[in-house]
Amino acid sequence: MKLVRPPDEPTLSRLYFELGRLGARTIGREDDWEYGRPTAEETVVLASQAARYDPRLLWVLVELVSRASAALNPVRLRAALRDSRWPAALGVVFEFARRVSPGAELEDAFRFVMSGIPKGRGEQFFLSAHAFAGPLARREAEESLSEYKRWGFLSREEPIAKELGARAHGTLARPERFNLLRRLAGRLGSISLSDYLEALGSKASTRQASRDLATAPFLRRTGATRGARYALKPEPAARPLAVGQKVHVRVSGRNLKGLVVRELAGPPSRHGRRLVRIRLQDPLNPDEGYEVEIPADWATAR
């Protein structure tokens, strides 16, 4: 079943009413809407799409699927998913539900329903949650939970109610943990293992956190094991840029490598920044590539 437009208040109220009929802890009204009388499986698919507009629905769905997945028919659920605007959104629901209630039955349903479903395109899960390219959107991208990233979405929201158990949490992969670690060390100056564990919020084990601190290439350690503290290493001084140099560029948390300076162009701005024109070359076809213009201080010569 396809969500035909962003849900308004009457649609959300009816959706909460339908979810309540399935056993969710929600209260709504049986208002008229354009989706007729959906089956249980169609309601879940519809709600998974609407959750991109209303974060509360994601919390509701995670609890419902983790506790009452046996009441949903996997064949009908997969059929209802066929017309969804964002079929991968249901994958996010299943990912968190599996964290809450790991078991063979839920795992089998997940694999059958979501097999071959196309993923998202690396976009924010919650629509209009943060300004495009703003600082919060950047954190969503750099510290997104693995449960979203596996399905092509980005978010730090952990939609697991405390009633579902204190041990159930989302997870952070190593690159996202390193992004968090770099940001934490930059903000506090120096950090301890306990500082890092508190920032992680149970999204990684103590063993993983210790390994991160020991292997992060951008950190230096001072002190003994128990009293060790970690700080960012000084950034290496960048060599002056010149035409023909290969550079690494860090933009919006992404490290772009193999860029070749084609031209130094543009007058200095009032902040003394100069523009550099760079070309990304295809190793298999050096004549192909594209050019972009960025401030020169965004690029580091290698």
C-alpha positions in Angstrom: 0.0 0.0 0.0 1.4 3.4 -1.0 1.3 6.6 1.0 0.0 9.0 -1.6 0.8 12.3 0.2 2.4 13.5 3.5 0.0 12.5 6.3 -2.2 15.2 7.9 -3.6 15.1 11.4 -6.8 13.2 10.5 -4.7 10.6 8.6 -2.3 10.2 11.5 -5.1 9.9 14.0 -6.7 7.1 11.9 -3.4 5.4 11.5 -2.9 5.4 15.3 -6.4 4.0 15.6 -5.6 1.1 13.2 -2.3 0.4 14.9 -4.1 0.3 18.3 -6.5 -2.4 16.8 -3.4 -4.5 16.1 -2.2 -4.2 19.7 0.0 -1.1 19.6 -0.1 1.2 22.6 -1.7 4.0 20.6 -5.0 6.0 20.7 -6.6 7.5 17.7 -9.9 8.2 16.0 -11.7 6.3 13.3 -11.8 9.3 11.0 -12.5 9.0 7.3 -9.5 8.6 5.1 -8.5 7.6 1.6 -7.0 4.2 2.4 -10.3 2.3 3.0 -10.1 -0.6 5.4 -6.5 -1.9 5.2 -5.4 -5.3 6.4 -3.0 -5.6 9.3 -0.1 -5.9 6.9 -1.2 -2.9 4.8 -1.5 -0.8 8.0 2.1 -1.7 9.0 3.4 -0.9 5.5 1.5 2.4 5.5 2.7 3.3 8.9 6.4 2.6 7.9 6.1 5.2 5.2 4.3 7.7 7.4 7.1 7.3 10.0 9.4 9.3 7.8 7.1 12.3 8.6 6.2 11.4 12.2 9.0 9.8 14.3 6.6 8.6 16.9 5.3 6.0 14.4 8.7 4.4 14.1 8.8 3.9 17.9 5.3 2.4 17.7 6.2 0.0 14.9 9.4 -1.2 16.5 7.5 -2.2 19.6 4.6 -3.7 17.6 6.7 -5.8 15.3 9.0 -6.9 18.1 6.1 -8.1 20.3 3.4 -9.2 17.8 5.2 -10.2 14.6 3.5 -13.6 14.7 0.2 -11.9 14.0 1.5 -10.6 10.7 1.4 -12.8 7.6 4.9 -12.5 5.9 3.4 -13.3 2.4 0.7 -10.5 2.7 3.3 -8.2 4.3 5.6 -8.6 1.3 2.7 -8.1 -1.1 1.7 -4.9 0.7 5.3 -3.7 0.5 5.2 -3.9 -3.3 3.6 -0.5 -3.8 5.3 1.3 -1.0 7.0 4.7 -1.7 9.9 3.7 0.6 9.9 -0.1 1.0 13.3 0.1 2.8 11.7 2.0 5.6 10.2 -1.3 6.8 13.7 -2.7 6.9 14.6 -0.1 9.5 11.6 -1.2 11.6 12.7 -4.8 11.4 16.3 -4.0 12.2 15.4 -2.3 15.5 12.7 -5.0 16.3 15.4 -7.6 15.9 17.6 -5.8 18.5 14.6 -5.8 20.9 13.5 -9.4 20.4 16.2 -11.6 18.7 14.8 -14.9 17.7 14.4 -17.4 14.8 10.8 -16.5 14.0 11.3 -12.8 13.7 14.6 -13.4 11.8 12.9 -15.7 9.3 10.1 -13.2 8.7 12.6 -10.4 8.2 14.6 -12.3 5.7 11.5 -13.4 3.7 9.8 -10.0 3.6 12.8 -7.8 2.9 14.7 -10.1 0.5 15.6 -8.2 -2.6 14.0 -4.9 -1.4 15.8 -1.9 -2.8 17.6 0.4 -0.3 17.4 4.1 0.1 19.8 6.5 -1.4 21.8 7.7 1.6 19.1 10.2 2.7 17.9 11.3 6.1 15.3 8.9 7.3 13.1 11.6 8.9 12.0 14.1 6.2 12.6 17.8 7.0 14.2 16.9 10.3 17.2 19.2 9.8 18.2 21.9 7.4 20.0 20.5 4.3 23.8 20.5 4.9 23.3 22.1 8.3 25.4 21.0 11.3 22.7 18.6 12.7 22.3 17.0 9.2 26.0 16.6 9.1 26.0 14.7 12.4 23.1 12.6 11.2 25.3 11.5 8.3 28.6 11.1 10.2 27.1 9.3 13.3 24.2 7.4 11.8 23.1 4.2 13.5 23.9 1.0 11.5 20.2 0.0 11.6 19.4 3.0 9.3 22.5 2.7 7.1 21.9 -0.9 6.2 18.8 0.3 4.4 20.2 3.4 2.8 19.0 6.0 5.4 20.7 8.3 7.9 19.6 9.0 11.5 20.9 9.0 15.1 17.3 8.4 16.5 17.1 5.2 18.6 13.4 4.3 18.5 13.4 1.7 21.4 11.1 2.4 24.3 12.6 1.8 27.8 9.8 -0.6 28.4 11.3 -2.9 25.8 14.4 -3.5 27.9 17.4 -1.5 29.0 19.8 -3.8 27.1 18.3 -3.1 23.7 20.1 -0.4 21.7 21.0 0.6 18.2 24.6 0.1 17.0 27.3 2.3 15.6 29.8 0.9 13.0 33.5 1.7 13.3 33.5 4.7 10.9 30.6 6.3 12.7 32.2 5.6 16.1 35.4 7.2 15.0 33.4 10.3 13.8 31.8 10.5 17.2 35.2 10.0 18.9 36.9 12.7 16.9 34.1 15.2 17.6 34.2 14.3 21.3 37.9 14.7 21.6 37.8 18.0 19.7 35.1 19.4 22.1 36.6 18.2 25.4 40.3 18.6 24.6 41.1 15.2 26.1 38.9 12.2 27.0 39.0 9.0 29.0 37.4 5.7 28.3 34.5 6.6 30.6 33.9 9.8 28.6 33.7 7.8 25.4 31.4 5.1 26.8 29.1 7.8 28.1 29.0 9.4 24.6 28.3 6.1 23.0 25.3 5.4 25.2 25.6 1.6 25.1 25.8 1.6 21.3 29.1 -0.3 21.5 30.7 -2.6 24.1 33.4 -1.6 26.5 35.8 -3.8 24.6 35.0 -2.1 21.3 35.4 1.3 22.9 38.8 0.4 24.3 39.9 -0.9 21.0 38.7 2.3 19.3 40.8 4.4 21.6 43.8 2.2 21.1 43.6 2.2 17.3 42.2 5.6 16.3 45.0 7.1 14.1 44.0 10.6 15.0 44.5 10.2 18.8 47.5 10.2 21.1 47.5 8.7 24.5 49.0 10.0 27.8 49.1 8.3 31.2 48.8 4.7 32.4 46.2 2.2 31.4 43.5 3.0 34.0 44.2 6.8 34.0 44.9 7.1 30.3 43.6 10.1 28.5 43.4 10.7 24.8 43.6 13.9 22.7 43.7 14.7 19.0 47.0 14.6 17.3 48.1 18.0 15.8 47.1 18.3 12.2 50.1 18.0 9.8 51.0 21.3 8.1 49.7 21.3 4.6 52.2 22.0 1.8 51.3 24.9 -0.5 49.1 23.8 -3.3 50.4 23.8 -6.9 49.0 22.8 -10.3 49.4 19.1 -10.9 49.5 18.1 -7.2 47.4 15.2 -5.9 45.3 16.3 -2.9 43.0 14.8 -0.3 39.8 16.8 0.4 37.5 16.4 3.4 34.0 17.7 2.7 31.0 17.1 4.9 32.8 14.3 6.7 33.9 12.5 3.5 37.5 12.0 2.5 37.9 12.3 -1.2 41.2 11.0 -2.6 43.0 11.1 -5.9 42.0 14.6 -6.8 44.4 16.5 -9.1 44.8 20.3 -9.0 44.1 21.7 -12.4 44.0 25.4 -11.7 44.4 27.9 -8.8 41.7 30.4 -9.5 39.8 33.3 -7.9 40.8 36.3 -5.8 41.2 35.8 -2.1 38.0 36.4 -0.1 37.8 38.7 2.9 38.9 35.7 4.9 41.9 35.2 2.8 40.6 32.0 1.2 41.6 31.2 -2.4 39.6 28.9 -4.7 41.2 25.8 -6.2 39.8 23.9 -9.2 40.3 20.2 -9.0 39.6 17.2 -11.2 38.6 13.7 -10.1 40.1 11.3 -12.5 38.9 7.7 -13.3 41.9 5.4 -12.9 40.6 3.2 -15.7 40.0 6.1 -18.0 42.2 9.1 -17.2 40.5 11.3 -19.8 37.2 11.1 -17.9 36.4 13.0 -14.8 34.7 16.1 -13.4 35.8 19.4 -12.0 34.8 21.2 -8.9 35.8 24.5 -7.2 36.5 24.6 -3.5 38.3 26.9 -1.1 42.0 26.1 -1.1 42.2 25.5 2.6 39.8 22.5 2.3 42.5 20.6 0.4 45.7 19.1 1.8 48.6 18.3 -0.5 49.9 14.7 -0.3 
